[in-house]
């Protein structure tokens, strides 16, 4: 997959294009993207995804502090690459861009710069200032500018429309299984291993402390999770604690992500890793002493090993 940030240098054969944020690149998005790649092959062309960063709500100051993303820009790019997309176009969202009508966006971006052949639109996606145009109006623009257009209907999971909002709600309630079912893969959080207090090592459960660099990334609620952790391309089972470690930590302002990797001895300080969430096992608890904590960690390990290994 080729990633483009300079539209002046973009070149593709008979571009078959779709547009959106695609947060999560979930199962509904994947149906659309599969149809995009199929349509490109049918047309003798190449598939093109247009997406934006920063998020429009950040630029337009629309409750940007409440934004929680299922995927960072880097994670989205990785997922697109796994789905056989030929070209990813990253357009910086700006106030100037937000003031383009759909027709102006089509003419200035899709026609003049990308030389569009076909546009594929998701059932609920609208673009252009105010997102006010209907699919029928897009069809009239397609006729005017001589490209073809198609609409992809809603995808159902368990009889319900697939939605990034539903996935966020499941994650915020700790329901990993439901979220993963709609995503079509295990929810993941990427980050760098940073230094910690080394208490886990002293009590027999060394942990890697994960620092998530994307400030708007959705982190599931506090608790203990069955996870898999990807280190240098290889997956390991592990148990993850999210929270404030109330038994040993008096710095109550610092929420941490700490993972104990099963059967793993290497030092991975400063490594980039990826956590895949499988199941929430229990709430975070405060124990009377470290011995009680160790006893509970042993129980957690037994139950989580049965889940992930």
C-alpha contacts under 8 A as a table, 3 or more apart, distances in Angstrom:
res1	aa1	res2	aa2	distance
1	X	81	X	5.71
1	X	84	X	7.19
1	X	85	X	5.97
1	X	86	X	4.69
1	X	87	X	5.43
1	X	88	X	7.04
2	X	86	X	6.27
2	X	87	X	4.80
2	X	88	X	6.18
3	X	87	X	5.92
3	X	88	X	4.76
3	X	89	X	6.01
3	X	90	X	7.34
4	X	7	X	6.94
4	X	10	X	6.82
4	X	87	X	7.30
4	X	88	X	6.08
4	X	89	X	4.76
4	X	90	X	6.07
5	X	89	X	6.19
5	X	90	X	5.27
5	X	91	X	6.47
6	X	9	X	5.74
6	X	10	X	6.83
7	X	10	X	5.07
7	X	89	X	7.88
7	X	113	X	6.27
7	X	114	X	7.33
8	X	113	X	6.62
10	X	113	X	7.37
10	X	114	X	6.61
11	X	114	X	7.23
12	X	15	X	5.81
12	X	45	X	7.72
12	X	46	X	6.41
12	X	114	X	7.79
13	X	44	X	7.77
13	X	45	X	4.95
13	X	46	X	5.65
14	X	40	X	7.88
14	X	43	X	7.45
14	X	44	X	7.10
14	X	45	X	4.41
14	X	46	X	6.23
14	X	115	X	7.52
14	X	116	X	6.65
14	X	117	X	5.14
14	X	118	X	7.87
15	X	40	X	7.35
15	X	45	X	5.78
15	X	46	X	5.19
15	X	47	X	6.03
15	X	48	X	6.27
15	X	114	X	7.39
15	X	115	X	6.94
15	X	116	X	5.15
15	X	117	X	5.21
15	X	118	X	6.63
16	X	36	X	6.82
16	X	39	X	7.18
16	X	40	X	5.54
16	X	45	X	6.73
16	X	46	X	6.01
16	X	47	X	4.95
16	X	48	X	5.83
16	X	116	X	6.61
16	X	117	X	5.75
16	X	118	X	4.66
16	X	119	X	5.95
16	X	120	X	7.36
17	X	36	X	7.38
17	X	47	X	6.13
17	X	48	X	4.64
17	X	49	X	5.81
17	X	50	X	7.22
17	X	116	X	6.96
17	X	117	X	7.83
17	X	118	X	6.14
17	X	119	X	4.92
17	X	120	X	6.06
18	X	36	X	7.45
18	X	48	X	6.50
18	X	49	X	5.21
18	X	50	X	6.22
18	X	119	X	5.86
18	X	120	X	5.02
18	X	121	X	6.10
19	X	49	X	5.98
19	X	50	X	4.73
19	X	51	X	6.01
19	X	120	X	7.92
19	X	121	X	7.20
20	X	49	X	7.85
20	X	50	X	6.47
20	X	51	X	5.27
20	X	52	X	7.49
20	X	125	X	7.34
21	X	51	X	5.32
21	X	52	X	6.29
21	X	55	X	7.80
22	X	25	X	5.19
22	X	26	X	7.76
22	X	29	X	6.64
22	X	51	X	7.61
22	X	76	X	7.76
23	X	26	X	7.63
23	X	69	X	6.59
23	X	70	X	5.84
23	X	71	X	5.84
23	X	76	X	7.27
23	X	164	X	6.83
24	X	69	X	7.64
24	X	70	X	4.87
24	X	71	X	5.20
24	X	76	X	7.03
24	X	164	X	6.83
24	X	183	X	6.94
25	X	28	X	7.84
25	X	29	X	5.45
25	X	30	X	6.52
25	X	71	X	7.99
25	X	76	X	6.75
25	X	79	X	6.93
25	X	80	X	7.64
25	X	183	X	7.32
26	X	29	X	5.25
26	X	30	X	6.14
26	X	162	X	7.95
26	X	164	X	7.45
26	X	182	X	6.57
26	X	183	X	4.16
26	X	184	X	6.09
26	X	185	X	7.99
27	X	30	X	4.89
27	X	31	X	6.40
27	X	155	X	7.98
27	X	162	X	7.20
27	X	182	X	6.00
27	X	183	X	5.28
27	X	184	X	5.15
28	X	31	X	5.33
28	X	32	X	6.69
28	X	154	X	7.38
28	X	155	X	5.28
28	X	156	X	7.70
28	X	162	X	5.56
28	X	163	X	7.60
29	X	32	X	5.19
29	X	33	X	6.12
30	X	33	X	4.93
30	X	34	X	5.94
30	X	83	X	7.88
31	X	34	X	5.16
31	X	35	X	6.31
31	X	155	X	7.50
32	X	35	X	5.15
32	X	36	X	6.14
32	X	122	X	7.03
32	X	152	X	6.40
33	X	36	X	4.77
33	X	37	X	6.28
33	X	83	X	7.61
33	X	85	X	7.77
34	X	37	X	5.27
34	X	38	X	6.13
34	X	83	X	7.64
35	X	38	X	4.95
35	X	39	X	5.91
36	X	39	X	5.14
36	X	40	X	6.18
36	X	47	X	6.18
36	X	120	X	6.95
37	X	40	X	5.05
37	X	41	X	6.31
37	X	46	X	7.42
37	X	47	X	5.41
37	X	84	X	7.26
37	X	85	X	6.63
38	X	41	X	5.22
38	X	42	X	6.17
39	X	42	X	4.95
39	X	43	X	6.05
40	X	43	X	5.08
40	X	44	X	6.03
40	X	45	X	4.75
40	X	46	X	5.07
40	X	47	X	5.41
41	X	44	X	5.04
41	X	45	X	5.93
41	X	46	X	7.00
42	X	45	X	7.59
46	X	86	X	5.95
46	X	87	X	7.56
47	X	85	X	5.69
47	X	86	X	5.18
47	X	87	X	6.25
48	X	85	X	6.65
48	X	86	X	6.18
48	X	87	X	4.69
48	X	88	X	5.83
48	X	89	X	7.17
49	X	85	X	7.40
49	X	87	X	6.36
49	X	88	X	4.96
49	X	89	X	6.07
50	X	88	X	6.12
50	X	89	X	4.74
50	X	90	X	6.21
50	X	91	X	7.24
51	X	88	X	7.65
51	X	89	X	6.32
51	X	90	X	5.38
51	X	91	X	6.27
52	X	55	X	6.38
52	X	56	X	7.72
52	X	90	X	5.58
52	X	91	X	4.87
52	X	92	X	5.70
52	X	93	X	5.72
53	X	56	X	7.51
53	X	73	X	7.54
53	X	90	X	7.00
53	X	91	X	6.48
53	X	92	X	5.10
53	X	93	X	5.62
54	X	58	X	6.49
54	X	59	X	6.96
54	X	92	X	6.35
54	X	93	X	5.77
55	X	58	X	5.37
55	X	59	X	6.82
55	X	93	X	6.92
56	X	59	X	5.20
56	X	60	X	6.05
56	X	93	X	6.18
56	X	94	X	7.63
56	X	98	X	7.83
57	X	60	X	5.01
57	X	61	X	5.68
57	X	62	X	4.86
57	X	63	X	7.05
57	X	64	X	5.77
58	X	61	X	5.18
58	X	62	X	6.52
58	X	63	X	7.73
58	X	64	X	4.93
59	X	62	X	7.90
59	X	93	X	7.18
59	X	94	X	6.36
59	X	95	X	6.82
60	X	95	X	7.17
61	X	64	X	5.81
63	X	66	X	5.55
63	X	67	X	7.08
64	X	67	X	5.25
67	X	216	X	6.04
68	X	216	X	4.90
68	X	217	X	5.39
68	X	218	X	4.85
69	X	72	X	6.67
69	X	216	X	5.87
69	X	217	X	4.83
69	X	218	X	5.41
70	X	164	X	7.85
70	X	168	X	7.19
70	X	187	X	7.95
70	X	217	X	6.34
70	X	218	X	5.88
71	X	74	X	7.78
71	X	75	X	5.48
71	X	76	X	5.79
71	X	217	X	6.73
72	X	75	X	5.09
72	X	76	X	6.19
72	X	214	X	6.51
72	X	217	X	6.56
73	X	76	X	5.17
73	X	77	X	6.20
74	X	77	X	5.13
74	X	78	X	6.29
75	X	78	X	5.11
75	X	79	X	6.27
75	X	190	X	7.90
76	X	79	X	5.11
76	X	80	X	6.14
77	X	80	X	5.18
77	X	81	X	6.25
77	X	88	X	7.77
78	X	81	X	5.16
78	X	82	X	6.48
79	X	82	X	5.13
79	X	83	X	6.63
80	X	83	X	5.27
80	X	84	X	7.07
80	X	85	X	6.13
80	X	88	X	7.83
81	X	84	X	5.82
81	X	85	X	6.00
82	X	85	X	7.77
85	X	88	X	7.26
93	X	97	X	6.25
93	X	98	X	7.36
94	X	97	X	5.11
94	X	98	X	6.21
95	X	98	X	4.97
95	X	99	X	6.48
96	X	99	X	5.42
96	X	100	X	7.09
97	X	100	X	5.49
98	X	128	X	6.96
98	X	129	X	5.74
99	X	128	X	7.50
99	X	129	X	5.33
100	X	103	X	7.83
100	X	104	X	5.56
100	X	105	X	5.82
100	X	128	X	5.79
100	X	129	X	5.55
101	X	104	X	5.08
101	X	105	X	6.13
101	X	127	X	8.00
101	X	128	X	4.44
101	X	129	X	4.71
101	X	130	X	7.89
102	X	105	X	5.07
102	X	106	X	6.12
102	X	127	X	5.90
102	X	128	X	3.88
102	X	129	X	6.62
102	X	131	X	7.69
102	X	133	X	7.21
103	X	106	X	5.09
103	X	107	X	6.18
103	X	128	X	7.54
103	X	141	X	6.74
104	X	107	X	5.12
104	X	108	X	5.82
104	X	109	X	7.97
104	X	128	X	7.96
105	X	108	X	5.31
105	X	109	X	5.41
105	X	110	X	6.82
105	X	128	X	6.62
106	X	109	X	5.62
106	X	110	X	4.77
106	X	111	X	6.06
106	X	141	X	7.97
107	X	110	X	5.98
107	X	111	X	4.97
107	X	112	X	6.12
107	X	145	X	7.78
108	X	111	X	6.21
108	X	112	X	5.30
108	X	113	X	6.78
109	X	112	X	5.76
109	X	113	X	5.16
109	X	114	X	6.29
110	X	113	X	6.01
110	X	114	X	4.97
110	X	115	X	6.05
110	X	116	X	5.49
111	X	114	X	5.78
111	X	115	X	4.68
111	X	116	X	5.61
111	X	145	X	7.63
112	X	115	X	6.02
116	X	119	X	7.26
116	X	147	X	6.78
117	X	147	X	5.25
117	X	148	X	6.57
118	X	147	X	5.58
118	X	148	X	4.68
118	X	149	X	5.46
118	X	150	X	7.90
119	X	147	X	7.55
119	X	148	X	6.34
119	X	149	X	4.65
119	X	150	X	6.48
120	X	149	X	5.77
120	X	150	X	4.99
120	X	151	X	5.93
120	X	152	X	7.16
121	X	125	X	6.51
121	X	149	X	7.60
121	X	150	X	6.27
121	X	151	X	4.95
121	X	152	X	6.17
122	X	125	X	5.20
122	X	151	X	5.93
122	X	152	X	4.99
122	X	153	X	6.66
122	X	154	X	7.64
123	X	151	X	6.17
123	X	152	X	5.50
123	X	153	X	4.92
123	X	154	X	5.81
124	X	154	X	7.92
126	X	131	X	5.10
126	X	132	X	7.25
126	X	133	X	6.91
126	X	134	X	7.49
127	X	130	X	7.79
127	X	131	X	4.91
127	X	132	X	7.81
127	X	133	X	7.73
128	X	131	X	5.17
128	X	132	X	7.41
128	X	133	X	7.86
129	X	132	X	7.10
133	X	137	X	6.02
133	X	138	X	7.14
134	X	137	X	5.22
134	X	138	X	6.53
135	X	138	X	4.92
135	X	139	X	6.23
135	X	151	X	7.86
136	X	139	X	4.99
136	X	140	X	6.49
137	X	140	X	5.03
137	X	141	X	6.40
138	X	141	X	5.05
138	X	142	X	6.17
138	X	149	X	7.97
139	X	142	X	4.99
139	X	143	X	6.30
139	X	148	X	7.99
139	X	149	X	6.55
140	X	143	X	5.12
140	X	144	X	6.20
141	X	144	X	4.95
141	X	145	X	6.11
142	X	145	X	5.28
142	X	146	X	5.68
142	X	147	X	5.07
142	X	148	X	5.89
142	X	149	X	6.57
143	X	146	X	5.11
143	X	147	X	6.48
143	X	148	X	7.35
154	X	161	X	6.18
154	X	162	X	7.36
155	X	161	X	5.70
155	X	162	X	5.80
156	X	159	X	5.29
156	X	160	X	4.91
156	X	161	X	4.50
156	X	162	X	5.64
157	X	160	X	5.24
157	X	161	X	6.27
157	X	162	X	5.92
157	X	182	X	6.44
162	X	166	X	7.64
162	X	182	X	6.50
163	X	166	X	5.26
163	X	167	X	6.48
163	X	182	X	7.92
164	X	167	X	5.04
164	X	168	X	6.24
165	X	168	X	5.12
165	X	169	X	6.28
166	X	169	X	5.09
166	X	170	X	6.23
166	X	179	X	7.81
167	X	170	X	5.17
167	X	171	X	6.21
167	X	178	X	7.73
167	X	179	X	4.92
167	X	182	X	6.83
167	X	183	X	7.28
168	X	171	X	5.12
168	X	172	X	6.10
168	X	179	X	7.58
168	X	218	X	7.73
169	X	172	X	5.11
169	X	173	X	6.26
170	X	173	X	5.16
170	X	174	X	6.30
170	X	175	X	5.03
170	X	176	X	6.87
170	X	178	X	6.48
170	X	179	X	5.47
171	X	174	X	4.97
171	X	175	X	5.56
171	X	176	X	5.97
171	X	179	X	6.12
171	X	220	X	5.63
171	X	221	X	7.72
172	X	175	X	7.59
172	X	219	X	7.93
172	X	220	X	5.51
172	X	221	X	5.93
173	X	220	X	7.76
173	X	221	X	7.05
174	X	220	X	6.27
174	X	221	X	6.16
174	X	280	X	6.18
175	X	178	X	5.73
175	X	179	X	6.41
175	X	279	X	7.55
175	X	280	X	7.12
176	X	179	X	5.11
176	X	180	X	5.91
176	X	187	X	7.63
176	X	277	X	6.82
176	X	278	X	6.18
176	X	279	X	5.41
176	X	280	X	6.61
177	X	180	X	5.19
177	X	181	X	6.10
177	X	278	X	6.89
177	X	279	X	6.51
178	X	181	X	5.12
178	X	182	X	6.56
179	X	182	X	5.44
179	X	183	X	6.11
179	X	187	X	7.44
180	X	183	X	4.87
180	X	184	X	5.84
180	X	185	X	5.52
180	X	186	X	5.15
180	X	187	X	6.01
180	X	278	X	7.95
181	X	184	X	5.38
181	X	185	X	7.10
183	X	186	X	7.30
183	X	187	X	7.34
186	X	276	X	5.47
186	X	277	X	5.79
186	X	278	X	6.38
187	X	276	X	5.59
187	X	277	X	5.42
187	X	278	X	7.72
188	X	274	X	6.51
188	X	275	X	5.25
188	X	276	X	4.44
188	X	277	X	6.16
189	X	212	X	7.49
189	X	217	X	7.90
189	X	219	X	7.63
189	X	274	X	5.74
189	X	275	X	5.13
189	X	276	X	6.77
190	X	212	X	6.35
190	X	272	X	7.28
190	X	273	X	5.84
190	X	274	X	4.34
190	X	275	X	6.18
191	X	210	X	5.65
191	X	211	X	5.21
191	X	212	X	4.43
191	X	213	X	6.27
191	X	272	X	5.66
191	X	273	X	5.67
191	X	274	X	6.48
192	X	210	X	5.46
192	X	211	X	5.21
192	X	212	X	6.71
192	X	213	X	7.81
192	X	270	X	5.76
192	X	271	X	5.57
192	X	272	X	4.43
192	X	273	X	6.08
193	X	208	X	5.97
193	X	209	X	5.38
193	X	210	X	4.73
193	X	211	X	6.27
193	X	268	X	6.81
193	X	269	X	5.22
193	X	270	X	4.85
193	X	271	X	5.53
193	X	272	X	6.51
193	X	273	X	7.24
194	X	208	X	7.31
194	X	209	X	5.48
194	X	210	X	6.17
194	X	211	X	6.46
194	X	269	X	5.91
194	X	270	X	5.77
195	X	208	X	7.99
195	X	209	X	6.57
195	X	269	X	7.03
196	X	208	X	7.86
196	X	209	X	6.21
198	X	201	X	5.41
198	X	202	X	6.73
198	X	206	X	7.08
198	X	207	X	7.71
199	X	202	X	5.13
199	X	203	X	6.50
199	X	206	X	7.49
200	X	203	X	5.31
200	X	204	X	6.17
200	X	205	X	4.61
200	X	206	X	4.30
200	X	207	X	5.84
201	X	204	X	5.27
201	X	205	X	5.34
201	X	206	X	3.87
201	X	207	X	7.03
202	X	205	X	7.42
202	X	206	X	7.44
203	X	206	X	7.72
203	X	294	X	6.91
205	X	260	X	6.31
206	X	260	X	5.94
207	X	258	X	5.68
207	X	259	X	5.06
207	X	260	X	4.42
207	X	261	X	7.12
208	X	258	X	5.49
208	X	259	X	5.27
208	X	260	X	6.47
208	X	261	X	7.92
208	X	268	X	7.79
208	X	269	X	7.75
209	X	256	X	7.21
209	X	257	X	5.88
209	X	258	X	4.53
209	X	259	X	6.66
210	X	256	X	7.46
210	X	257	X	5.43
210	X	258	X	6.11
210	X	259	X	7.71
211	X	256	X	7.95
211	X	257	X	7.37
212	X	215	X	7.29
212	X	217	X	7.81
214	X	217	X	5.49
220	X	242	X	7.92
221	X	242	X	7.14
221	X	243	X	7.92
222	X	241	X	7.34
222	X	242	X	4.71
222	X	243	X	4.76
222	X	283	X	6.63
222	X	284	X	6.11
223	X	241	X	5.74
223	X	242	X	5.34
223	X	243	X	6.56
223	X	280	X	7.08
223	X	281	X	7.45
223	X	282	X	5.71
223	X	283	X	4.22
223	X	284	X	4.27
224	X	239	X	6.90
224	X	240	X	5.57
224	X	241	X	4.57
224	X	242	X	6.50
224	X	280	X	6.07
224	X	281	X	5.52
224	X	282	X	5.38
224	X	283	X	6.24
224	X	284	X	6.28
225	X	239	X	5.67
225	X	240	X	5.07
225	X	241	X	6.46
225	X	277	X	7.01
225	X	278	X	7.26
225	X	279	X	5.63
225	X	280	X	4.38
225	X	281	X	5.28
225	X	282	X	7.33
225	X	304	X	7.93
226	X	237	X	7.83
226	X	238	X	6.34
226	X	239	X	5.02
226	X	240	X	6.55
226	X	277	X	6.55
226	X	278	X	5.54
226	X	279	X	5.14
226	X	280	X	6.32
226	X	281	X	6.69
226	X	304	X	5.39
226	X	307	X	6.98
226	X	308	X	6.71
227	X	237	X	6.12
227	X	238	X	5.32
227	X	239	X	5.76
227	X	240	X	6.57
227	X	275	X	6.60
227	X	276	X	5.44
227	X	277	X	4.70
227	X	278	X	5.28
227	X	279	X	7.11
227	X	308	X	6.95
228	X	235	X	6.19
228	X	236	X	5.41
228	X	237	X	4.49
228	X	238	X	5.63
228	X	275	X	5.89
228	X	276	X	5.04
228	X	277	X	6.73
228	X	278	X	7.47
228	X	308	X	7.11
229	X	235	X	5.48
229	X	236	X	5.31
229	X	237	X	6.37
229	X	238	X	6.78
229	X	261	X	7.44
229	X	273	X	6.85
229	X	274	X	5.62
229	X	275	X	4.56
229	X	276	X	6.11
230	X	233	X	5.80
230	X	234	X	5.24
230	X	235	X	4.39
230	X	236	X	6.43
230	X	273	X	5.66
230	X	274	X	5.04
230	X	275	X	6.43
230	X	276	X	7.89
231	X	234	X	5.32
231	X	235	X	6.45
231	X	236	X	7.76
231	X	271	X	7.86
231	X	272	X	7.43
231	X	273	X	5.31
231	X	274	X	7.08
232	X	273	X	7.41
236	X	261	X	6.63
236	X	262	X	6.83
237	X	261	X	6.10
237	X	262	X	5.66
237	X	305	X	7.30
237	X	308	X	5.65
237	X	309	X	6.37
238	X	259	X	6.44
238	X	260	X	5.44
238	X	261	X	4.32
238	X	262	X	5.26
238	X	304	X	7.54
238	X	305	X	7.65
238	X	308	X	7.58
239	X	259	X	5.58
239	X	260	X	5.38
239	X	261	X	6.75
239	X	262	X	7.96
239	X	300	X	7.75
239	X	301	X	7.03
239	X	304	X	6.71
240	X	257	X	6.87
240	X	258	X	5.57
240	X	259	X	4.18
240	X	260	X	6.36
241	X	256	X	7.73
241	X	257	X	5.81
241	X	258	X	5.33
241	X	259	X	6.37
241	X	284	X	7.47
242	X	255	X	7.06
242	X	256	X	5.68
242	X	257	X	4.69
242	X	258	X	6.66
242	X	284	X	7.60
243	X	255	X	4.92
243	X	256	X	5.41
243	X	257	X	6.85
243	X	284	X	6.87
244	X	249	X	6.68
244	X	251	X	7.69
244	X	252	X	5.98
244	X	253	X	7.68
244	X	254	X	6.27
244	X	255	X	4.96
244	X	256	X	6.20
245	X	248	X	5.94
245	X	249	X	5.37
245	X	256	X	7.97
245	X	284	X	7.62
245	X	285	X	7.98
245	X	286	X	7.50
246	X	249	X	5.29
246	X	250	X	6.96
246	X	252	X	7.66
246	X	285	X	7.18
246	X	286	X	5.24
246	X	287	X	7.90
247	X	285	X	7.74
247	X	286	X	4.90
247	X	287	X	5.47
247	X	288	X	7.11
247	X	289	X	6.86
247	X	290	X	7.24
247	X	293	X	7.65
248	X	290	X	7.74
249	X	252	X	6.95
251	X	254	X	5.98
252	X	255	X	7.51
261	X	264	X	5.78
268	X	271	X	5.39
278	X	308	X	7.76
281	X	300	X	7.92
281	X	304	X	7.82
287	X	290	X	7.21
287	X	292	X	5.99
287	X	293	X	5.91
288	X	292	X	6.65
289	X	292	X	5.57
289	X	293	X	6.59
290	X	293	X	4.89
290	X	294	X	6.18
291	X	294	X	5.06
291	X	295	X	6.28
292	X	295	X	5.14
292	X	296	X	6.34
293	X	296	X	5.20
293	X	297	X	6.16
294	X	297	X	5.02
294	X	298	X	6.28
295	X	298	X	5.25
295	X	299	X	6.59
296	X	299	X	5.06
296	X	300	X	6.13
297	X	300	X	4.88
297	X	301	X	6.04
298	X	301	X	5.11
298	X	302	X	6.39
299	X	302	X	5.24
299	X	303	X	6.40
300	X	303	X	5.33
300	X	304	X	5.91
301	X	304	X	5.17
301	X	305	X	5.83
302	X	305	X	5.39
302	X	306	X	6.55
303	X	306	X	5.33
303	X	307	X	6.70
304	X	307	X	4.98
304	X	308	X	6.21
305	X	308	X	5.38
305	X	309	X	5.38
306	X	309	X	5.94
